[in-house]
């Protein structure tokens, strides 16, 4: 089974672009995979997924 998360860019455009890239990379280290990106009302958002961990 998969789980999904939506993350969004925050802050000013230039600085937040690098911060958003760093955020996506930090999720990648936790086995999240970027599956889609979109802009909604000027805010960049990313949809990520991973296999749901059994608890």
N, C-alpha and C positions, 0 to 999 in steps of 0.2 A: 504494500500500500504506500502511496506517496503522500507527502504533506507539502503545502504551499505557503508562501509568505510573500507579501508585497512590501517592498522597502521604497523609501522616497528620498530624493535629494533635498537637503536643507541648506540654508545659508545663502550667501551671495553667489552669483553665477560662476565667476572664475575660480574662487577658492573652493566652492562646494563641488565643482567638477572633480578635482583631485580627491577631495574627501569622499565623494560618492564612489569613485573608483576604488579607493582604499576600503570602503565599506563592503563593496561587492567582493573584493579579494579576501576580506576577512571571513565572509560567509562561505566562500569557496573552500577555505581551509577547514570548515566544519561540514564539508561534503554537500553543500548547497550548490545547485547548478542553475545558472541564469537561463531562463527559457523565453523571456520576452521583455522588451522595454517599450515604454510609451510616455507621451507627454500629455498631462491633463491640467488644464488651466495654468500652463507655464511651469508646471512642476514635473520633473523627470521621475518616473517610477519604474521599478523593475520587479518582475515576477520571478521568484526562485522556487526550486523544488528540491526535495531529497527523499530518499526512502525513509519512511517513518520508523523511528527506533522503537523496538519492542520494550515495554516497561514491565 
